Amino acid sequence: MAAEGARAARGGEACGGDRVKALTKDEVAKAFEGLGAVDQPRGNRIRLVTTVDRAREAIGRATTALRCDHLIQMSSADTGKAFDLVYQLTGPHRTVVSIAVEIPRDRPEVPSVADLLPPAGIYERGIHDLLGIVFVGHPGLKRIILNEDWPEGEYPLRKDWKPDPAKFYGGVREGVG
Amino acid sequence: MPEVVIPIGPQHPALKEPVNFKVVADGEIIVRLELDVSYNHRGIEKAAEQRDFVRVVPLLERVCGICSHSHTTVFVKGIEEAMKLEIPRRAQYIRTIVAELERMHSHLLWLGVAAHEIGFNTLFMWTWRDRELVQDMLEELTGNRVNYGINEVGGVRRDLTPALVKASLDRLPYLAERIAKYTAMASKQRTMLLRFQGVGKLTEAEALKYGAVGPTARASGVDYDVRKDDPYLSYPDVPWKVVTDDHGDVFGRTLVRVGELVESTNIVRHCLENLPEGAIRIQPPRAAPKGEVLSRYEAPRGELVHFIRTNNTDKAERLDIRTPTLANWTSVAVSLVGQNLADIPVVVAAIDPCLSCTSRITIVDPEGAETGTMTWDELRAHGIRFYREREGI
């Protein structure tokens, strides 16, 4: 079956024991040398904590040296002090490689990785909508999750966000139409 | 012929969630696709931050009407990981049974929808009749047909009696027989071959590059399946295999889904026959220690992810949901380029978008010369007519 060939080409057998070996913490630490601290929260989760200006370099190394070919999620959170952004990647080794960066609240900018990882394009648009993080270099950082009549500059997943009673957040306006 | 922009959507009463596509077409050929999924944002992630772990589960069950069990399982398993709880094996088996039945009803639903989009309504009626059997099993086992309400942090809420197990096992042979029939049809039936083969082609490299997940990726030879890659529930105990295919088109996606129907039937049978004895739940602590969990789950449409942050309270500080459909959009936009306008319904339906669609299509000529309106039904009829004239089906 040709599918078998395709699987072999990626270096793994889907359902046997002899798939590509999981990454070890040391391998990941070696690949990310000079970028930041690496730890292993559990079994197949390995995490690098780095800075905003090294994020693209880290993703570049993850996709080449660590053979990560799948972006699972760009996890985002507001810690109150800063925004956390975690690129969750995996590859034929099935290990989840996380690259965590902290983005300052007063200057919420991070370079876009949509050119390195095309699926990031749509995730970055979502995060921009909800948390107001600006992805510098994104080809079209347009609204995707929030409705078109949502007011500009309001980012509902920020912890300090409160709806302003004077503003209109979309939907049906009472007494209109 | 100048390029025209064709907005499709966002409203369609028959489907779950609205979406809007702007299709740029040159004659019958699609040049580019833009999308807007903003019409159904309900702020569930924000609402989830306000509710404790008992009350957030029913909310998450309502993220989606089809993968309702997926969203609660991925969440409770994440919270259980944060709390470092060991869940009784019997509870894990029951969760697995419901998860695989959910996959079966979802794939049968998809097969029906895909058949409908190509004008093959007989198959649509058959698969939906058989899906009803799966729904009946789910109702017997959990008490509900759609939002099963079986999960809670610490285990499941309802035990299976021996009589229930037997009743479910008795239903499986008939389902297996029907699924075998669909498997045979998918690779032989002439209308399906003509409308599915070569349509919405995605190579293995493209599937990886554009981040496709689930049956969409597996039909292109990418063997990612969270049930194997990051085992959870009772999948490590059950003999089963990841179904892949190398056609990369809608035909391949159909073969993968019917293959998964067979696998799911076997998993359900195995779990029902080997259901361990013991408790179905443990009492969880009220609060979860401070932590961060990336919980992954193979939903019927592909990998579903909940990123959860806990902070020593009984509420999640942050819940970030990445649904499989969002991951698959990029690949749809790519696989539609160069295809016929007539193939939009099939290619879009082929990722099984847990969202929806389209009632009103306005045809706009950028020069402003001509504006017309098409409904999704008309677009579907256009697709059927286009192929009838060209291929005689």
Interface residues (C-beta under 8 A of the other chain):
Chain A: M1 A2 A3 G5 A6 R7 A9 R10 G12 A14 C15 P41 R42 N44 R45 D69 H70 L71 I72 Q73 S75 S76 A77 D78 V86 Q88 T90 R94 V96 S98 L117 P118 P119 G121 I122 Y123 G126 L130 R143 I144 I145 L146 N147 E148 P156 L157
Chain B: L35 D36 V37 S38 Y39 H41 G43 E45 K46 E81 E204 L208 K209 Y210 G211 G221 V222 D223 Y224 D225 K228 D229 D230 K241 V242 T244 D245 D246 E292 L294 R296 E303 V305 F307 R309 E317 R318 D320 R322 L326 A327 W329 T330
